[in-house]
Amino acid sequence: MSARNLGTSLLILMTFSAAGAQPAAVPQKVQLDGVSVEMVTGDAVADRAVPLRFRVRGSDGRHLNGVRPSAWIDVHEQKAGSQCKEKIQSFLSGSLRARPVVDLNSYTILTLNAEASVAVIDPLLGFGGSKLLTAVTLDSPGVDWALSPDQHRLFVTMPLVNRVAVIDTESWEVIKNVETPFRPARVLFDANGRLWVTHENRKANEPSLSAIDAQSLEVVARLSTGLSPHQLAIAPNGEQLLITNGGSGNVSIVDLATRAKTGELVTGPSPSGVATSSLSDALYVIDEQDGSISVIDAKAAKLRRRIEAKPGLGTIAFAPGGRWGFVTNPDANQVLVLDSSTNAIIATLTDIGTHPDQIAFTDDYAYIRAAGSDSVKLLPLSTLGSDANGHIASFPAGQIPPGAVDSVGFAAAIVPSPEPKAVIVANPADRLVYYYMEGMAAPMGNFAAAKRSPKAALVLDRSLRESEPGDFTIRTKIPEAGHYDVAFFLDSPRVIHCFDLAVKANPDAPKKLAAREIAVHPILDKKPIVAGNELEMRFRLTDSTQPTPLTGVRDVRAVAFGTSGAWQERFKAEPAEDGTYRVHFAPPQPGIYYVFLESKALGLKVNQTRPLIFEAVAQ
């Protein structure tokens, strides 16, 4: 069962409203069972970003707390009055046969693997039991990563080859490998769309910090601040970048506007982590060697206070709101809780497993991962200030401790899910990603990365977001002009309604072939297909409007998977001179395989053609 289906009821048996026959003017508004929903759109033009806003209010005109609506865009169909309810039922089922033109609730789980790859998992849709959409091959194993602010590009540091891979999140291809002078490690985006990259330099005068522009993909700054290891944080005002120099015993201050080093603070012999608190307007630097926590005034860039703790401090992170800071000490098997309002340690957590190394947060809980434990601890943030150890709970996050896999990584293994009160946990030793909802005794499901070892997880969220209380917004593209239904669903209180959306033709767009009915004609040799051997699959594409085949389309891709669900890949189909398209891959093991085709230029989606089916036999 998928993660979203696990968290959302699928019983759609309440009232509904059918879409009208003609597109209506915007804004549009509906009132059902004391709930008012208004949809406001901008000018909708095909293949251009259009803003959508849903204003959800109660009978008294106030916004409703804790609601999470869902919405889809699909071609309007003139049917009986149950059309809208049936549409939403089919979309919620996650079926491959019922996919909308645009899903406004979609998100993708990415895993950074111990192997040289990034796995892309769709938690809502699977082929043959697998949720894996594709896997992006890297030149070398990655250790940290970051999404660009617009989520169109993913940057992955690869220290063994001195490169930063740039992955396009639409095509899932590496579009560039940015060369760096030394081993790139940690990454952090600033508000100007620049990616700051630390380097594991061997000399203090060697470059320790680079900045990459997320659009041009060019290196726009390179600085020397001190000796590695390094960690990064941005000051609460967003104007300075702090970088720890673990081998130099200090912290450098970089002005983000000028991209120049402006100061330096001595904090301790070996600073190992840095984090900021918006509540106290301070930066907190922890030191591994002497166990100190330096509190730095963010505005004055001066040491405000020094807190003493045990040596061995590893990481520091602040919960939402900036009051509670959590500091791991893997050597002592402890986690310290710091109150930034008093700059004092208010709790020492001991029942948290062997070698605690990562902290993550939702609005209500702190999650503690220990490298030597197969369970994750969680602590209600509301209990801080009382006996925190007495409120620690846990849930199993695998059968093998994550530390059993010897792999370097700085990225988070626990990340919040787009659904509220839920997290996603990567366990490289189990080769699984777990989905956990708060209040449950165990994870509600898991996803495999096709025999890869996920050491970190990341969510690419392209769903409706609550931009203001009660206002849910998104910018999206509709590929073709036409009359569409915007299906809106609110689970509690129950609202089901289809708004109208008229999409104009894009005058600047070249003619597309999307309106044609595309057919796939496979050309397979009659000789047996042997597992493990490379297979060349050829096919022709035709449409209903012309007798000659479609040739030269450059974005045709094949989605291949085995019925066992253990393997799935995407491959680019290369146009050949004879008018055919060719895909090369090796079926990994004996069994039945399906191959679907897709092409944005042709308007061809995975579920719109019959699959190519073949059997691979043992050697």
C-alpha positions as CSV (number, residue, x, y, z in Angstrom):
1,M,0.0,0.0,0.0
2,S,1.4,3.4,-0.9
3,A,2.4,6.0,1.6
4,R,-0.3,8.5,0.7
5,N,-3.0,5.8,0.7
6,L,-1.7,4.7,4.1
7,G,-2.4,8.2,5.4
8,T,-5.6,9.1,3.6
9,S,-9.0,7.4,3.6
10,L,-10.1,6.1,0.3
11,L,-13.8,6.0,1.0
12,I,-15.4,8.6,-1.2
13,L,-19.1,8.1,-0.5
14,M,-20.3,11.6,0.4
15,T,-21.8,14.5,-1.5
16,F,-20.3,15.7,-4.8
17,S,-20.8,18.4,-7.4
18,A,-20.4,17.8,-11.1
19,A,-18.6,20.1,-13.5
20,G,-20.7,22.3,-15.8
21,A,-20.8,22.0,-19.5
22,Q,-18.9,25.2,-20.3
23,P,-15.8,26.8,-18.8
24,A,-16.8,29.4,-16.2
25,A,-15.2,32.7,-15.3
26,V,-12.7,32.9,-12.4
27,P,-12.9,33.0,-9.5
28,Q,-15.3,30.1,-8.8
29,K,-16.8,29.3,-5.5
30,V,-18.7,26.4,-4.0
31,Q,-20.3,25.9,-0.5
32,L,-20.9,22.4,0.8
33,D,-21.8,21.4,4.4
34,G,-20.7,24.7,5.9
35,V,-17.4,24.8,4.0
36,S,-16.6,27.4,1.4
37,V,-14.0,26.7,-1.3
38,E,-13.0,29.3,-3.8
39,M,-10.7,28.7,-6.7
40,V,-8.8,31.7,-8.2
41,T,-6.6,31.3,-11.3
42,G,-4.5,33.5,-13.5
43,D,-4.6,33.5,-17.2
44,A,-4.3,29.8,-18.2
45,V,-2.1,29.3,-21.3
46,A,-0.9,25.9,-22.5
47,D,2.6,25.0,-21.4
48,R,3.0,28.1,-19.3
49,A,3.0,28.3,-15.5
50,V,-0.5,29.2,-14.2
51,P,-1.1,30.1,-10.5
52,L,-3.9,28.3,-8.7
53,R,-5.2,29.3,-5.3
54,F,-7.9,27.5,-3.2
55,R,-9.3,29.6,-0.4
56,V,-10.9,27.2,2.2
57,R,-13.1,28.8,4.8
58,G,-15.7,27.6,7.4
59,S,-19.2,28.8,7.7
60,D,-18.0,31.8,9.8
61,G,-15.6,32.9,7.1
62,R,-12.5,31.8,9.1
63,H,-9.9,29.5,7.7
64,L,-10.0,25.9,8.9
65,N,-7.1,24.5,10.9
66,G,-5.3,21.3,10.1
67,V,-7.0,20.6,6.7
68,R,-5.0,19.2,3.8
69,P,-6.9,19.4,0.5
70,S,-6.0,17.4,-2.7
71,A,-6.5,18.5,-6.3
72,W,-6.0,17.2,-9.8
73,I,-6.4,18.6,-13.3
74,D,-7.9,16.4,-16.0
75,V,-9.6,16.7,-19.3
76,H,-13.3,17.5,-18.9
77,E,-15.7,14.7,-19.9
78,Q,-19.4,15.3,-20.4
79,K,-20.9,12.5,-18.3
80,A,-23.6,12.0,-15.8
81,G,-23.6,13.8,-12.4
82,S,-21.3,11.3,-10.7
83,Q,-18.4,12.3,-12.9
84,C,-16.4,14.3,-10.3
85,K,-16.7,11.7,-7.5
86,E,-15.7,8.9,-9.9
87,K,-12.7,10.9,-11.1
88,I,-11.4,11.5,-7.5
89,Q,-12.0,7.9,-6.6
90,S,-9.9,6.8,-9.5
91,F,-7.1,9.3,-8.8
92,L,-6.9,8.3,-5.1
93,S,-6.6,4.7,-6.0
94,G,-3.2,5.3,-7.5
95,S,-4.0,3.1,-10.5
96,L,-1.8,3.3,-13.6
97,R,-5.0,3.3,-15.6
98,A,-6.3,6.5,-13.9
99,R,-3.7,9.2,-14.1
100,P,-4.8,12.8,-14.4
101,V,-3.2,15.3,-16.8
102,V,-1.7,17.1,-13.8
103,D,-1.4,15.7,-10.3
104,L,-1.3,18.6,-7.8
105,N,-0.5,16.3,-4.9
106,S,2.5,14.5,-6.2
107,Y,5.7,14.1,-4.4
108,T,8.8,11.9,-5.1
109,I,11.1,10.3,-2.7
110,L,14.8,10.5,-3.6
111,T,17.5,8.3,-2.0
112,L,21.2,8.9,-2.0
113,N,22.7,5.5,-2.1
114,A,25.9,4.0,-0.8
115,E,26.4,2.9,-4.5
116,A,27.1,5.6,-7.1
117,S,23.4,6.4,-7.8
118,V,20.3,8.3,-6.8
119,A,17.1,6.4,-6.8
120,V,13.8,8.1,-7.7
121,I,10.7,6.5,-6.0
122,D,7.0,7.4,-6.6
123,P,5.2,6.4,-3.4
124,L,1.8,6.6,-5.1
125,L,2.4,4.5,-8.2
126,G,4.2,1.3,-8.9
127,F,5.0,-1.0,-11.8
128,G,4.9,-4.7,-11.1
129,G,5.0,-4.1,-7.3
130,S,8.0,-1.7,-7.6
131,K,7.8,2.0,-6.7
132,L,11.1,2.8,-8.4
133,L,10.7,5.3,-11.2
134,T,14.3,5.3,-12.2
135,A,17.9,5.4,-10.9
136,V,20.4,8.1,-11.9
137,T,23.9,6.8,-12.2
138,L,26.7,9.0,-10.8
139,D,30.4,9.0,-11.6
140,S,31.1,8.2,-7.9
141,P,29.1,7.7,-4.6
142,G,27.6,11.0,-3.4
143,V,28.0,12.2,0.2
144,D,25.7,15.3,0.3
145,W,23.0,16.9,-1.8
146,A,20.6,19.8,-2.1
147,L,17.6,20.8,-4.3
148,S,17.7,24.1,-6.0
149,P,15.0,26.6,-4.7
150,D,12.8,25.9,-7.7
151,Q,13.3,22.1,-7.3
152,H,14.3,21.7,-10.9
153,R,17.9,20.7,-10.2
154,L,19.5,18.4,-7.7
155,F,23.2,18.9,-6.8
156,V,25.2,15.9,-5.4
157,T,28.8,16.1,-4.1
158,M,31.1,13.3,-5.2
159,P,34.5,13.8,-3.4
160,L,36.2,10.8,-4.9
161,V,36.1,12.4,-8.4
162,N,36.2,16.1,-7.3
163,R,32.9,16.9,-8.9
164,V,29.4,18.1,-8.1
165,A,26.7,16.3,-10.2
166,V,23.8,18.3,-11.4
167,I,20.6,16.3,-12.1
168,D,17.6,17.6,-14.0
169,T,14.5,16.6,-12.0
170,E,12.3,16.4,-15.0
171,S,14.4,14.1,-17.3
172,W,16.3,12.6,-14.4
173,E,19.6,12.9,-16.2
174,V,22.9,14.3,-15.2
175,I,23.2,17.5,-17.2
176,K,26.6,18.6,-15.9
177,N,29.4,17.6,-13.6
178,V,30.9,20.7,-12.1
179,E,34.6,20.3,-11.5
180,T,36.0,21.3,-8.1
181,P,39.6,21.8,-6.9
182,F,39.3,19.4,-3.9
183,R,37.0,16.8,-2.5
184,P,33.6,18.5,-2.3
185,A,31.6,17.6,0.8
186,R,28.7,19.5,2.4
187,V,26.4,21.8,0.5
188,L,23.9,24.6,1.4
189,F,21.8,27.0,-0.7
190,D,21.5,30.7,0.1
191,A,18.5,32.9,-0.7
192,N,20.2,34.1,-3.9
193,G,20.1,30.7,-5.6
194,R,23.8,30.0,-5.0
195,L,25.0,26.6,-3.8
196,W,27.9,26.8,-1.3
197,V,30.1,23.7,-1.4
198,T,32.8,22.9,1.2
199,H,36.0,21.1,0.3
200,E,38.0,18.6,2.4
201,N,41.2,20.5,1.9
202,R,44.6,19.3,3.2
203,K,46.2,22.7,3.7
204,A,44.6,25.8,5.3
205,N,45.5,28.0,2.3
206,E,43.8,25.7,-0.2
207,P,40.2,26.5,-1.3
208,S,37.7,25.3,1.3
209,L,34.6,26.9,-0.1
210,S,33.0,27.3,-3.5
211,A,29.8,28.9,-4.8
212,I,27.9,27.5,-7.8
213,D,25.2,29.5,-9.5
214,A,22.1,27.2,-9.8
215,Q,21.1,28.6,-13.2
216,S,24.3,29.0,-15.1
217,L,26.0,26.1,-13.2
218,E,29.2,28.1,-13.2
219,V,31.5,28.5,-10.2
220,V,31.1,32.2,-9.0
221,A,33.2,32.2,-5.9
222,R,36.1,30.3,-4.4
223,L,37.5,31.0,-0.9
224,S,40.2,29.8,1.5
225,T,39.0,29.9,5.1
226,G,40.9,27.2,7.0
227,L,41.6,23.6,7.3
228,S,38.9,20.8,7.0
229,P,36.5,19.4,8.2
230,H,33.9,22.0,7.5
231,Q,30.2,22.6,8.2
232,L,27.9,25.4,7.1
233,A,25.1,27.6,8.4
234,I,23.5,30.8,7.4
235,A,22.9,33.5,10.0
236,P,19.3,34.3,11.0
237,N,19.3,37.6,9.0
238,G,20.3,35.6,5.8
239,E,23.3,37.9,5.1
240,Q,26.2,35.9,6.4
241,L,27.5,32.4,5.9
242,L,29.4,30.6,8.7
243,I,31.9,27.8,7.9
244,T,33.6,25.8,10.6
245,N,37.3,25.0,10.1
246,G,37.8,21.9,12.2
247,G,41.5,21.6,11.6
248,S,42.2,25.3,12.3
249,G,40.0,25.7,15.4
250,N,38.0,28.6,14.2
251,V,34.8,29.7,12.3
252,S,34.9,32.0,9.3
253,I,32.3,34.6,8.4
254,V,31.4,35.1,4.7
255,D,29.3,38.0,3.4
256,L,26.8,36.5,1.0
257,A,26.4,39.7,-1.0
258,T,30.0,40.2,-1.7
259,R,31.0,36.5,-1.5
260,A,34.1,37.5,0.6
261,K,35.4,36.5,3.9
262,T,34.8,39.3,6.4
263,G,35.8,37.8,9.8
264,E,37.0,34.9,11.9
265,L,36.1,33.7,15.4
266,V,38.2,31.3,17.6
267,T,35.7,28.9,19.2
268,G,37.6,25.8,20.2
269,P,40.3,23.4,19.1
270,S,38.1,21.4,16.7
271,P,34.7,22.9,15.8
272,S,32.5,20.0,14.5
273,G,29.1,21.5,13.9
274,V,27.2,24.8,13.6
275,A,23.5,25.7,13.7
276,T,21.4,28.9,14.1
277,S,18.5,29.9,16.3
278,S,16.1,32.5,15.1
279,L,14.6,32.8,18.6
280,S,17.9,33.9,20.2
281,D,19.4,35.4,17.1
282,A,22.5,33.4,17.7
283,L,24.8,30.8,16.2
284,Y,25.9,27.8,18.1
285,V,29.2,26.1,17.4
286,I,30.0,22.7,19.0
287,D,33.5,21.4,19.5
288,E,34.3,17.7,19.2
289,Q,37.6,17.9,21.1
290,D,36.8,19.9,24.2
291,G,33.0,19.4,24.3
292,S,32.2,23.1,24.3
293,I,29.2,24.9,22.8
294,S,30.0,28.5,21.7
295,V,27.1,30.9,21.5
296,I,27.8,33.6,19.0
297,D,25.9,36.8,18.7
298,A,24.7,36.9,15.1
299,K,24.6,40.7,14.7
300,A,27.8,41.6,16.5
301,A,29.7,38.4,15.4
302,K,31.1,38.0,18.9
303,L,31.2,35.2,21.4
304,R,28.2,35.6,23.7
305,R,28.6,32.6,26.0
306,R,30.5,29.3,26.2
307,I,28.7,26.2,27.5
308,E,30.7,23.2,28.8
309,A,29.8,19.6,27.9
310,K,31.7,16.3,27.4
311,P,34.1,15.9,24.5
312,G,32.9,13.9,21.5
313,L,30.1,16.3,20.3
314,G,29.0,15.4,16.7
315,T,26.0,17.3,15.4
316,I,23.7,20.1,16.4
317,A,20.2,21.0,15.1
318,F,17.3,23.2,16.3
319,A,13.6,22.2,16.4
320,P,11.0,24.4,14.6
321,G,10.7,27.8,16.5
322,G,14.4,27.9,17.4
323,R,14.1,27.3,21.1
324,W,15.2,23.7,21.5
325,G,18.6,22.7,20.3
326,F,19.7,19.0,20.2
327,V,23.4,18.0,20.3
328,T,24.5,14.5,19.7
329,N,27.5,12.9,21.4
330,P,28.2,9.6,19.7
331,D,31.1,8.8,22.0
332,A,29.1,9.1,25.2
333,N,25.8,7.7,23.7
334,Q,24.0,10.9,24.7
335,V,21.9,13.7,23.2
336,L,21.9,17.1,25.0
337,V,18.9,19.4,24.9
338,L,19.7,23.1,24.9
339,D,17.3,25.9,25.7
340,S,18.2,28.9,23.5
341,S,16.1,31.2,25.7
342,T,18.5,30.7,28.6
343,N,21.5,29.2,26.7
344,A,21.6,26.3,29.2
345,I,21.5,22.5,28.8
346,I,18.1,21.4,30.3
347,A,18.3,17.7,29.6
348,T,20.7,14.8,28.8
349,L,19.0,12.0,26.9
350,T,20.6,8.6,27.5
351,D,18.1,6.0,26.4
352,I,18.7,6.7,22.7
353,G,20.9,3.8,21.4
354,T,24.5,3.4,20.5
355,H,26.3,6.2,18.6
356,P,23.5,8.7,18.1
357,D,24.4,10.7,15.0
358,Q,21.4,12.4,13.4
359,I,18.4,14.5,14.6
360,A,15.3,15.4,12.6
361,F,12.1,17.2,13.5
362,T,8.4,17.4,12.7
363,D,6.2,20.1,14.3
364,D,5.6,17.9,17.3
365,Y,8.5,15.5,17.7
366,A,12.3,15.2,17.7
367,Y,13.6,12.0,15.9
368,I,16.9,10.6,17.0
369,R,18.8,8.1,14.9
370,A,21.6,6.0,16.4
371,A,24.0,4.4,13.9
372,G,24.3,1.3,16.2
373,S,20.5,0.8,16.7
374,D,17.8,-0.6,14.5
375,S,15.2,1.6,16.1
376,V,14.5,5.3,15.9
377,K,13.8,7.2,19.1
378,L,11.2,10.1,19.2
379,L,10.6,12.7,21.9
380,P,7.5,14.9,22.1
381,L,8.8,18.5,22.0
382,S,5.9,19.5,24.3
383,T,7.5,17.5,27.1
384,L,10.8,19.4,27.2
385,G,11.3,21.2,30.5
386,S,10.0,18.1,32.4
387,D,11.6,14.6,32.6
388,A,12.5,14.2,28.9
389,N,14.0,10.7,29.3
390,G,10.6,9.5,30.7
391,H,8.8,10.5,27.4
392,I,11.2,8.8,24.9
393,A,9.4,6.3,22.6
394,S,10.8,4.3,19.7
395,F,9.8,2.4,16.6
396,P,11.7,-0.2,14.6
397,A,13.3,1.3,11.4
398,G,14.7,-1.9,10.0
399,Q,16.2,-5.2,11.2
400,I,19.9,-4.1,10.9
401,P,21.4,-1.0,12.4
402,P,22.3,1.6,9.7
403,G,25.8,1.8,10.9
404,A,26.4,-1.8,9.7
405,V,27.0,-0.2,6.2
406,D,30.4,1.5,6.1
407,S,29.7,4.5,3.9
408,V,30.5,8.2,4.2
409,G,27.5,10.5,4.1
410,F,26.4,13.9,5.5
411,A,22.8,14.1,4.2
412,A,19.8,13.4,6.4
413,A,18.5,9.8,6.8
414,I,15.2,11.0,8.3
415,V,13.1,13.7,6.6
416,P,9.5,14.9,7.2
417,S,6.9,13.5,4.7
418,P,4.6,15.9,2.8
419,E,1.8,14.4,4.8
420,P,1.6,15.9,8.3
421,K,2.9,14.0,11.3
422,A,4.9,11.5,9.2
423,V,8.6,10.9,8.4
424,I,10.6,8.9,5.9
425,V,13.6,6.9,7.2
426,A,16.4,5.5,5.0
427,N,18.2,2.5,6.2
428,P,21.2,1.4,4.0
429,A,21.7,-1.8,5.9
430,D,18.2,-3.0,5.1
431,R,18.2,-1.5,1.7
432,L,14.8,0.0,2.4
433,V,13.1,3.4,3.0
434,Y,10.4,3.3,5.8
435,Y,7.3,5.4,6.1
436,Y,6.3,6.2,9.7
437,M,3.2,8.0,11.0
438,E,3.3,9.5,14.5
439,G,1.3,7.5,17.0
440,M,2.0,4.2,15.4
441,A,4.0,1.4,16.9
442,A,5.8,0.6,13.7
443,P,6.3,2.0,10.2
444,M,3.2,1.7,7.9
445,G,5.1,0.7,4.8
446,N,8.4,0.7,3.1
447,F,9.9,1.2,-0.3
448,A,12.8,-0.5,-2.0
449,A,15.5,1.2,-4.1
450,A,15.9,-1.9,-6.3
451,K,18.7,-3.6,-4.3
452,R,20.5,-0.3,-3.6
453,S,21.5,0.9,-0.2
454,P,19.8,4.2,0.6
455,K,21.9,6.2,3.2
456,A,19.9,9.4,2.9
457,A,16.4,10.5,1.8
458,L,15.0,13.7,0.3
459,V,11.4,14.7,-0.7
460,L,10.7,16.4,-4.0
461,D,7.4,18.0,-3.1
462,R,5.2,19.4,-5.9
463,S,2.0,19.4,-4.1
464,L,-0.4,22.1,-2.9
465,R,1.2,24.3,-0.1
466,E,-0.6,26.4,2.5
467,S,0.9,29.8,1.6
468,E,-1.4,31.6,4.1
469,P,-3.8,30.3,6.7
470,G,-6.6,28.6,4.7
471,D,-5.0,29.5,1.3
472,F,-3.5,26.6,-0.7
473,T,-1.4,27.6,-3.8
474,I,0.6,26.1,-6.5
475,R,2.0,27.0,-9.9
476,T,1.7,24.4,-12.6
477,K,1.7,23.8,-16.3
478,I,-1.1,22.2,-18.4
479,P,0.5,20.8,-21.6
480,E,-2.4,21.4,-24.1
481,A,-5.2,23.9,-24.7
482,G,-8.7,22.7,-23.8
483,H,-11.5,22.4,-21.3
484,Y,-10.4,20.9,-18.0
485,D,-11.8,19.8,-14.7
486,V,-10.0,20.9,-11.5
487,A,-11.1,18.1,-9.1
488,F,-10.9,19.3,-5.5
489,F,-11.1,16.9,-2.5
490,L,-11.2,17.7,1.2
491,D,-11.4,14.6,3.4
492,S,-12.7,16.2,6.6
493,P,-15.0,18.1,6.5
494,R,-15.9,16.3,3.3
495,V,-15.9,18.4,0.1
496,I,-15.8,17.0,-3.4
497,H,-16.1,19.5,-6.3
498,C,-14.9,19.9,-9.9
499,F,-14.1,23.5,-10.9
500,D,-13.8,24.5,-14.6
501,L,-10.6,25.6,-16.2
502,A,-10.3,26.9,-19.7
503,V,-6.7,26.7,-21.1
504,K,-5.9,28.8,-24.1
505,A,-3.5,27.8,-26.9
506,N,0.1,28.9,-26.6
507,P,0.7,31.2,-29.5
508,D,4.5,30.8,-29.1
509,A,4.5,27.0,-29.0
510,P,5.4,24.9,-32.1
511,K,2.9,22.4,-33.4
512,K,2.9,19.3,-31.3
513,L,1.8,15.8,-32.0
514,A,0.0,15.3,-28.7
515,A,-3.5,15.1,-30.3
516,R,-2.5,12.2,-32.4
517,E,-3.2,8.6,-31.3
518,I,0.3,7.1,-31.0
519,A,0.8,3.4,-31.7
520,V,3.9,1.4,-30.9
521,H,5.1,-1.4,-33.3
522,P,7.8,-3.6,-31.7
523,I,10.4,-5.2,-33.9
524,L,11.9,-8.1,-31.9
525,D,14.2,-10.8,-33.1
526,K,12.9,-14.4,-32.7
527,K,16.0,-15.6,-31.0
528,P,15.7,-16.2,-27.2
529,I,16.4,-13.2,-24.9
530,V,18.9,-14.3,-22.3
531,A,19.1,-12.7,-18.8
532,G,22.3,-10.8,-18.2
533,N,22.9,-10.2,-22.0
534,E,22.4,-6.9,-23.6
535,L,19.1,-6.7,-25.5
536,E,18.5,-4.3,-28.4
537,M,14.8,-3.6,-28.6
538,R,13.6,-1.8,-31.7
539,F,10.2,-0.3,-32.5
540,R,8.4,2.1,-34.8
541,L,6.0,4.8,-33.8
542,T,2.9,5.8,-35.9
543,D,-0.1,8.0,-35.4
544,S,-3.7,8.0,-36.6
545,T,-3.3,11.0,-38.9
546,Q,-0.6,9.9,-41.3
547,P,0.5,6.6,-42.9
548,T,4.3,7.2,-42.5
549,P,6.1,6.5,-39.2
550,L,7.1,9.2,-36.8
551,T,10.8,9.7,-37.0
552,G,13.5,11.8,-35.2
553,V,11.7,12.4,-31.9
554,R,14.5,12.9,-29.5
555,D,12.8,12.5,-26.1
556,V,11.3,9.0,-26.4
557,R,12.1,7.0,-23.2
558,A,11.4,3.4,-22.3
559,V,10.3,2.4,-18.8
560,A,11.3,-1.3,-18.3
561,F,10.5,-3.4,-15.2
562,G,10.3,-7.0,-14.2
563,T,7.1,-8.5,-12.8
564,S,8.9,-9.5,-9.7
565,G,9.1,-5.8,-8.8
566,A,12.8,-6.1,-7.9
567,W,14.1,-4.2,-10.9
568,Q,13.1,-1.1,-12.9
569,E,14.9,1.4,-15.1
570,R,14.3,4.2,-17.5
571,F,16.2,4.3,-20.8
572,K,16.5,6.8,-23.6
573,A,15.4,5.5,-27.0
574,E,17.8,6.6,-29.7
575,P,16.3,7.4,-33.2
576,A,17.9,5.3,-35.9
577,E,18.4,6.2,-39.6
578,D,15.8,3.6,-40.8
579,G,13.0,5.4,-38.9
580,T,13.1,3.0,-35.9
581,Y,13.9,3.7,-32.3
582,R,16.3,1.5,-30.3
583,V,16.7,0.8,-26.6
584,H,19.6,-1.2,-25.1
585,F,19.5,-2.8,-21.7
586,A,20.2,-6.1,-20.1
587,P,17.4,-7.9,-18.2
588,P,19.1,-8.7,-14.9
589,Q,17.4,-12.1,-14.3
590,P,15.1,-14.6,-15.8
591,G,11.4,-13.6,-15.9
592,I,8.7,-11.6,-17.6
593,Y,9.4,-8.0,-18.5
594,Y,7.2,-5.1,-19.5
595,V,8.4,-2.0,-21.4
596,F,6.3,1.1,-21.6
597,L,7.1,4.2,-23.7
598,E,6.8,7.9,-23.0
599,S,7.5,11.1,-24.8
600,K,6.6,14.7,-23.8
601,A,6.9,16.0,-27.4
602,L,4.4,13.4,-28.5
603,G,2.2,13.8,-25.5
604,L,2.7,10.1,-24.9
605,K,2.3,9.1,-21.2
606,V,3.4,5.7,-19.7
607,N,-0.2,4.5,-19.4
608,Q,-1.3,5.4,-23.0
609,T,0.2,2.6,-25.0
610,R,0.2,-1.2,-24.7
611,P,3.4,-2.5,-23.1
612,L,6.0,-4.5,-25.0
613,I,6.2,-7.8,-23.2
614,F,9.0,-10.4,-23.4
615,E,10.5,-13.2,-21.4
616,A,14.1,-13.5,-20.5
617,V,15.5,-17.0,-20.0
618,A,18.4,-18.3,-18.0
619,Q,21.8,-18.7,-19.7
